[in-house]
Amino acid sequence: MIREFLVRVGTFFILIGIGILVLFIASDSAGGANFDYLFWAVLSIIVGFFLRHRREAAAPAERFSLLRGIRRRGREPKERR
């Protein structure tokens, strides 16, 4: 449960970092680049990726199992008659 919470907090930090990065780009295009925005954006994105990295790999989805089976049968060598 704590891991799931940390993954969500990591996603939050990534989104906040992207928002702050947009603010930096806007301040740069206005002519007065505020590099504090860039620093906080990079820092929050790094922390977000660090927290999201703790996520365990998801189990493979069974949505396309029929297509995988057809594709697997197509790869098998065909017998000569």
C-alpha positions in Angstrom: 0.0 0.0 0.0 2.9 2.4 0.8 4.5 1.6 -2.6 1.3 2.4 -4.4 1.2 5.7 -2.6 4.8 6.5 -3.4 4.2 5.8 -7.1 1.2 8.2 -7.1 3.3 10.9 -5.3 6.0 10.3 -7.9 3.5 10.9 -10.7 2.4 14.1 -8.9 6.0 15.4 -8.8 6.4 14.6 -12.5 3.3 16.6 -13.4 4.3 19.5 -11.1 7.7 19.5 -12.7 6.2 19.6 -16.2 4.0 22.5 -15.1 7.0 24.4 -13.7 9.0 23.7 -16.9 6.1 25.3 -18.9 6.4 28.3 -16.6 10.1 28.5 -17.3 9.6 28.3 -21.0 6.9 31.1 -20.7 9.3 33.3 -18.7 12.0 32.7 -21.2 9.8 33.6 -24.1 8.8 36.8 -22.3 12.4 37.9 -22.2 13.2 37.5 -18.5 14.3 33.9 -18.0 13.8 32.9 -14.4 16.2 29.9 -13.9 14.7 29.1 -10.5 11.8 27.6 -12.4 14.2 25.4 -14.4 16.0 24.3 -11.2 12.7 23.4 -9.4 11.3 21.7 -12.5 14.3 19.5 -13.0 14.5 18.7 -9.3 10.8 17.7 -9.1 11.0 15.6 -12.2 14.0 13.7 -10.9 12.4 13.1 -7.6 9.2 12.0 -9.4 11.1 9.5 -11.5 12.9 8.2 -8.5 9.6 7.6 -6.7 7.9 6.0 -9.7 10.9 3.7 -10.3 9.9 1.7 -7.2 6.8 0.5 -9.1 6.7 -3.3 -9.7 6.2 -4.5 -13.2 2.6 -5.0 -14.2 1.3 -8.4 -15.1 0.8 -8.8 -18.8 -2.8 -8.0 -20.0 -4.9 -10.8 -21.4 -6.7 -8.4 -23.8 -4.9 -9.5 -26.9 -4.3 -13.2 -26.1 -6.2 -14.3 -29.2 -4.0 -12.2 -31.5 -0.8 -13.4 -29.7 -1.9 -17.0 -30.3 -2.5 -16.4 -34.0 0.8 -14.6 -34.3 2.6 -17.4 -32.5 1.1 -20.1 -34.8 2.2 -18.1 -37.8 5.8 -18.1 -36.6 6.0 -21.9 -36.2 7.6 -23.6 -39.2 5.1 -25.0 -41.6 5.2 -28.8 -42.3 5.7 -29.9 -45.9 3.1 -32.3 -47.2 
